[in-house]
Amino acid sequence: MPKTSARLLSLLSLLQARRDWPGALLAERLDVSPRTVRRDVDRLRELGYPVVAVKGPDGGYRLDAGTELPPLLFDDEQAVALAVALQIATTTGAGIEEAAARALNTVRQVLPARLRHRVDTLRVTAVDRPAVRPEPQVDSDVLMAIGAAVHGREVLRFDYSPVSGPVRATAAPSGSAAPPGSAAPPAPPRGTPPQTPRNTDPPPPRRVEPHHLVTWGRRWYLVAWDLDRDDWRTFRADRITPRTPTGPRFPPRELPGGSVAAFITARFRGVGATEGPDGVGGWPCRGEVILALPAADVLRHTREGIVEELGPDRCRVVLGSWSWPGLAAAIGRFDADIEVIGPPELASAFAHLATRYAAAARTRGTPGP
């Protein structure tokens, strides 16, 4: 019996390794007769493994998809890769954190001691960035629906909620009092014409050709061709509510930039997908300044750009941003004297912000400089 059990496990491992196995080759690999292979296949079927016979000159067997998940076999590298992937899955924000943690415990429990030690040496700890609001979580069913449309190349229809989420207004019953602590709306002045209520009909669903489901900065995005706007768009998956059924199939389009990585990088960093000669990417606004700070102090707070040391307390900084005021504000956060090298638009942005900040100071009643 132990020999038969070991042979069944070897047969199962072989069936998982490739799609089709000729019966004669299986018999040769297991060092048994073709009749024994047929009996072992029947035993696997009794245990719930969907092994189907492959017709043809040589005949053979295939491990097919079934209605339930049977026990699986993994080699050493697959087992370690699975355990590591499950640890990473708990940090994806895809709404599968609890399930991934339970699956990791299940896998770790049955790992041999030598593999369990390898897995335990790598512990991934998820640390969220400080933020005013927590990162949005995506329902795993939504990801599966989007992924199925991407895989099937089928037009996807979905409702796209605003950034703050859908707002539902409920009218209080006639004659009911306002909630404690709330103020009743003021009555309109006498003679004021009645206001026409705004159209509260929900917007029509978006219609897109889904091409890629990607992650960026712990958020999930759908890259798709918007059929109504005739352009490429990126949609946050946590704001998508898919509608069924999906639409017709579509031929794939070529993404700008040549790859989804280049396209996403360009969308989130600026115009263009290639690194510029100054190392600040394709930002539409790029400027150069000299700061009265050591280069090491500036470099710790600069994720992109160039910081060049000019002396113990001076450095040259090249940065990019979406707008000139945004770039000036980013440079102004360094508490140091600033010398603008160029371009003139950056100097004008500093002057514009200086006027705005001075006006804000006067509004607060603070005397000017």
VMD Tcl script that draws the C-alpha trace (Angstrom):
set ca {
  {0.00 0.00 0.00}
  {2.76 2.56 0.78}
  {4.26 1.79 -2.64}
  {0.90 2.37 -4.33}
  {0.37 5.65 -2.45}
  {3.81 6.91 -3.40}
  {3.19 5.96 -7.02}
  {-0.14 7.84 -7.01}
  {1.59 10.95 -5.73}
  {4.26 10.63 -8.44}
  {1.56 10.20 -11.08}
  {-0.30 13.26 -9.82}
  {2.90 15.30 -9.85}
  {3.57 14.31 -13.46}
  {0.01 15.17 -14.54}
  {0.37 18.63 -12.98}
  {3.70 19.25 -14.73}
  {2.39 19.27 -18.32}
  {-0.93 19.29 -20.15}
  {-0.98 15.94 -21.98}
  {0.84 12.72 -21.15}
  {0.90 9.69 -23.49}
  {0.05 6.54 -21.55}
  {3.22 4.77 -22.66}
  {5.40 7.66 -21.49}
  {3.71 7.69 -18.09}
  {4.30 3.97 -17.73}
  {7.95 4.47 -18.61}
  {8.42 7.34 -16.14}
  {6.74 5.40 -13.31}
  {8.41 2.10 -14.28}
  {5.09 0.24 -14.36}
  {2.90 -1.35 -17.01}
  {0.24 0.60 -18.97}
  {-2.40 -1.47 -17.17}
  {-1.11 -0.22 -13.80}
  {-1.24 3.36 -15.09}
  {-4.91 2.85 -16.01}
  {-5.67 1.53 -12.54}
  {-3.83 4.40 -10.85}
  {-5.74 6.89 -12.99}
  {-8.99 5.29 -11.82}
  {-7.84 5.63 -8.20}
  {-7.11 9.35 -8.71}
  {-10.57 9.81 -10.19}
  {-12.10 8.17 -7.12}
  {-10.20 10.70 -4.97}
  {-11.75 13.58 -6.91}
  {-9.01 14.38 -9.42}
  {-10.54 15.06 -12.88}
  {-8.21 12.97 -15.03}
  {-9.57 12.64 -18.57}
  {-8.47 10.30 -21.32}
  {-6.94 11.86 -24.44}
  {-7.90 10.20 -27.68}
  {-5.38 9.74 -30.44}
  {-2.85 7.32 -31.93}
  {-0.82 7.14 -28.72}
  {-3.62 7.78 -26.24}
  {-2.91 9.45 -22.95}
  {-4.21 11.39 -19.98}
  {-4.75 14.99 -18.91}
  {-5.51 16.57 -15.53}
  {-8.56 18.68 -16.35}
  {-10.47 21.36 -14.44}
  {-13.09 20.00 -12.06}
  {-15.98 21.31 -9.99}
  {-14.01 21.29 -6.73}
  {-10.41 22.03 -5.79}
  {-8.60 18.77 -5.04}
  {-5.35 18.53 -3.04}
  {-2.36 19.80 -5.02}
  {1.31 18.95 -5.11}
  {4.11 21.51 -5.34}
  {7.82 21.14 -5.75}
  {10.15 23.02 -3.41}
  {10.46 26.15 -5.56}
  {6.70 26.31 -6.18}
  {5.92 25.96 -2.47}
  {8.28 28.78 -1.49}
  {7.02 31.00 -4.31}
  {3.42 30.39 -3.24}
  {4.13 31.26 0.39}
  {5.96 34.46 -0.57}
  {3.20 35.47 -3.00}
  {0.57 34.96 -0.30}
  {2.50 37.24 2.04}
  {2.62 39.93 -0.63}
  {-1.10 39.42 -1.36}
  {-1.91 40.68 2.14}
  {-0.57 44.12 1.13}
  {-2.27 44.60 -2.24}
  {-5.45 46.37 -1.12}
  {-7.51 43.99 -3.25}
  {-9.85 42.96 -0.46}
  {-8.29 39.47 -0.17}
  {-6.02 40.12 2.80}
  {-7.85 37.85 5.24}
  {-8.21 35.03 2.72}
  {-4.51 35.31 1.77}
  {-3.48 35.16 5.43}
  {-5.58 32.03 5.98}
  {-4.18 30.40 2.85}
  {-0.64 31.23 4.00}
  {-1.25 29.53 7.34}
  {-2.60 26.46 5.53}
  {0.40 26.25 3.21}
  {2.92 26.88 6.00}
  {1.39 24.15 8.16}
  {2.09 21.42 5.60}
  {5.50 22.65 4.45}
  {8.49 20.47 5.26}
  {10.74 21.88 7.98}
  {13.47 22.84 5.51}
  {11.01 24.87 3.39}
  {9.19 26.35 6.38}
  {12.51 27.77 7.57}
  {13.12 29.40 4.18}
  {9.65 30.97 4.19}
  {9.94 32.17 7.79}
  {13.15 34.03 6.99}
  {11.14 36.35 4.73}
  {8.45 38.21 6.62}
  {6.66 41.02 4.77}
  {5.20 43.74 6.99}
  {2.73 46.15 5.38}
  {3.23 49.74 6.53}
  {0.73 52.26 5.20}
  {1.90 55.72 4.27}
  {0.58 58.51 6.51}
  {-2.55 59.83 4.86}
  {-5.60 61.84 5.75}
  {-7.81 59.04 4.50}
  {-7.05 55.32 4.33}
  {-6.29 53.76 0.98}
  {-9.49 52.54 -0.72}
  {-10.13 48.82 -0.79}
  {-11.35 47.09 -3.94}
  {-13.91 44.32 -3.82}
  {-12.34 41.13 -5.16}
  {-15.52 40.43 -7.17}
  {-15.02 43.75 -8.97}
  {-11.43 42.82 -9.82}
  {-12.58 39.44 -11.11}
  {-15.26 41.05 -13.29}
  {-12.77 43.55 -14.73}
  {-10.17 40.84 -15.25}
  {-12.67 38.63 -17.06}
  {-13.58 41.46 -19.44}
  {-9.89 42.17 -20.10}
  {-9.19 38.48 -20.75}
  {-12.23 38.03 -22.98}
  {-11.67 41.36 -24.81}
  {-15.29 42.29 -24.20}
  {-16.67 45.82 -23.93}
  {-17.20 46.67 -20.28}
  {-20.05 48.84 -19.00}
  {-19.81 50.26 -15.49}
  {-20.95 53.04 -13.19}
  {-18.12 55.32 -12.09}
  {-18.63 56.98 -8.73}
  {-17.13 60.39 -7.84}
  {-13.95 60.59 -5.81}
  {-15.81 61.19 -2.56}
  {-18.21 58.32 -3.26}
  {-21.88 58.48 -4.13}
  {-23.95 60.91 -2.09}
  {-27.48 59.87 -1.34}
  {-29.85 62.54 -0.04}
  {-32.84 61.44 1.99}
  {-35.81 63.71 2.53}
  {-37.20 63.94 6.04}
  {-40.88 63.06 6.46}
  {-43.25 65.97 6.38}
  {-43.57 67.61 9.78}
  {-40.58 65.80 11.27}
  {-38.07 67.69 13.35}
  {-34.49 68.22 12.35}
  {-31.89 65.90 13.91}
  {-30.32 67.12 17.14}
  {-27.47 69.53 16.52}
  {-28.49 70.29 12.92}
  {-29.62 73.66 11.67}
  {-32.79 74.00 9.65}
  {-32.26 75.57 6.23}
  {-33.20 79.27 6.16}
  {-36.45 80.17 4.44}
  {-36.01 81.99 1.12}
  {-36.86 85.73 1.12}
  {-40.43 86.64 0.26}
  {-40.87 87.14 -3.45}
  {-38.04 84.80 -4.41}
  {-39.09 82.73 -7.42}
  {-39.13 78.97 -6.86}
  {-35.87 77.27 -7.69}
  {-35.90 74.65 -10.40}
  {-34.48 71.45 -8.94}
  {-31.25 70.29 -10.50}
  {-31.26 67.14 -12.57}
  {-30.44 64.33 -10.18}
  {-30.55 61.55 -12.76}
  {-27.48 59.33 -12.51}
  {-24.96 59.69 -15.34}
  {-25.05 57.04 -18.05}
  {-22.69 54.09 -17.61}
  {-19.22 54.31 -19.09}
  {-18.48 52.10 -22.10}
  {-14.87 51.07 -22.55}
  {-12.65 48.51 -24.20}
  {-10.69 47.15 -21.18}
  {-7.07 46.39 -21.96}
  {-5.11 46.10 -18.68}
  {-5.75 45.85 -14.95}
  {-2.73 47.34 -13.17}
  {-1.57 48.40 -9.71}
  {0.17 51.67 -8.96}
  {0.96 52.95 -5.49}
  {-1.22 50.31 -3.78}
  {-4.20 51.26 -5.92}
  {-5.82 49.29 -8.74}
  {-6.49 50.92 -12.10}
  {-8.19 49.89 -15.32}
  {-6.50 51.01 -18.53}
  {-9.14 51.17 -21.24}
  {-10.18 52.83 -24.48}
  {-13.21 55.02 -23.73}
  {-15.71 54.51 -26.54}
  {-17.69 57.67 -25.80}
  {-14.63 59.96 -25.47}
  {-12.60 58.24 -28.20}
  {-9.43 58.27 -26.11}
  {-7.39 56.25 -23.63}
  {-8.42 56.57 -19.99}
  {-7.38 55.19 -16.61}
  {-10.10 54.39 -14.06}
  {-9.71 53.66 -10.37}
  {-11.04 50.18 -9.71}
  {-12.43 51.10 -6.28}
  {-14.84 53.52 -8.01}
  {-16.04 51.01 -10.63}
  {-19.34 49.14 -10.34}
  {-19.49 46.74 -13.31}
  {-22.75 46.20 -15.17}
  {-23.81 42.96 -16.79}
  {-23.83 41.64 -19.37}
  {-20.64 42.73 -21.05}
  {-20.67 44.00 -24.61}
  {-19.28 42.60 -27.85}
  {-15.70 41.49 -28.36}
  {-13.18 43.98 -29.71}
  {-9.78 43.78 -31.42}
  {-6.86 44.94 -29.22}
  {-5.42 48.43 -29.72}
  {-1.80 49.51 -29.39}
  {-1.14 51.51 -26.22}
  {0.67 54.85 -26.48}
  {4.26 54.43 -25.39}
  {4.43 50.82 -26.56}
  {3.72 49.15 -23.21}
  {1.34 49.44 -20.29}
  {4.25 50.31 -17.98}
  {5.30 53.24 -20.16}
  {1.70 54.40 -20.51}
  {0.96 54.34 -16.77}
  {4.27 56.01 -15.94}
  {3.51 58.80 -18.38}
  {-0.01 59.30 -17.02}
  {1.18 59.66 -13.44}
  {4.39 61.58 -14.04}
  {3.71 63.97 -16.88}
  {3.56 64.18 -20.64}
  {5.64 61.57 -22.43}
  {6.87 58.21 -21.23}
  {10.63 58.50 -21.58}
  {13.21 59.86 -19.21}
  {14.48 63.27 -20.23}
  {18.16 64.13 -20.43}
  {17.91 65.97 -17.11}
  {16.60 62.90 -15.30}
  {13.22 64.38 -14.27}
  {11.12 62.44 -16.74}
  {8.41 63.97 -18.92}
  {7.01 66.59 -16.54}
  {5.46 69.47 -18.51}
  {7.17 72.06 -16.27}
  {10.84 71.72 -15.36}
  {13.03 74.25 -13.61}
  {16.45 74.76 -12.09}
  {17.31 76.59 -8.88}
  {20.16 76.95 -6.40}
  {19.26 76.36 -2.74}
  {21.26 77.53 0.26}
  {21.23 74.04 1.77}
  {23.60 71.07 1.79}
  {22.88 68.64 -1.03}
  {22.49 65.76 1.43}
  {19.65 67.55 3.24}
  {17.78 68.24 -0.01}
  {18.34 64.77 -1.42}
  {16.59 63.11 1.52}
  {13.34 64.87 0.57}
  {13.57 64.66 -3.23}
  {12.17 61.54 -4.87}
  {12.75 62.59 -8.50}
  {15.12 65.06 -10.07}
  {18.77 66.02 -9.80}
  {20.56 67.40 -6.75}
  {24.14 68.56 -7.38}
  {26.46 69.72 -4.61}
  {28.00 73.16 -5.20}
  {29.57 73.65 -1.77}
  {29.06 72.81 1.88}
  {25.82 74.85 2.05}
  {24.75 75.22 -1.60}
  {23.32 72.83 -4.19}
  {21.76 72.91 -7.64}
  {18.32 71.32 -7.92}
  {16.43 70.34 -11.08}
  {12.80 69.32 -10.54}
  {9.61 68.82 -12.54}
  {5.91 69.28 -11.83}
  {2.50 69.58 -13.45}
  {2.44 73.40 -13.28}
  {4.79 76.30 -12.62}
  {3.06 77.35 -9.37}
  {3.16 73.73 -8.25}
  {6.88 73.55 -8.98}
  {7.53 76.83 -7.16}
  {5.56 75.60 -4.15}
  {7.50 72.33 -4.11}
  {10.80 74.19 -4.09}
  {9.52 76.71 -1.54}
  {8.98 74.00 1.05}
  {12.74 73.99 1.64}
  {13.43 76.59 4.32}
  {16.31 78.24 2.48}
  {17.19 81.11 0.16}
  {16.40 80.39 -3.49}
  {18.17 81.54 -6.64}
  {16.22 80.83 -9.82}
  {18.39 79.73 -12.73}
  {15.50 79.25 -15.13}
  {13.26 79.26 -16.99}
  {11.52 82.67 -16.66}
  {8.18 80.94 -16.08}
  {9.49 79.59 -12.78}
  {10.56 83.05 -11.62}
  {7.11 84.40 -12.55}
  {5.50 81.58 -10.56}
  {7.53 82.54 -7.48}
  {6.38 86.17 -7.87}
  {2.78 85.03 -8.28}
  {2.93 82.90 -5.14}
  {4.63 85.69 -3.19}
  {1.76 88.06 -4.01}
  {-0.81 85.45 -3.10}
  {0.89 84.56 0.19}
  {1.24 88.23 1.13}
  {-2.46 88.77 0.51}
  {-3.28 85.74 2.63}
  {-1.15 87.11 5.47}
  {-2.93 90.48 5.35}
  {-6.30 88.71 5.39}
  {-5.36 87.04 8.66}
  {-4.51 90.41 10.17}
  {-0.78 89.75 10.25}
  {1.34 92.80 9.45}
  {3.33 92.53 6.27}
  {7.12 92.25 6.19}
}
mol new
graphics top color blue
foreach p $ca { graphics top sphere $p radius 0.5 }
foreach p [lrange $ca 0 end-1] q [lrange $ca 1 end] { graphics top cylinder $p $q radius 0.2 }
display resetview
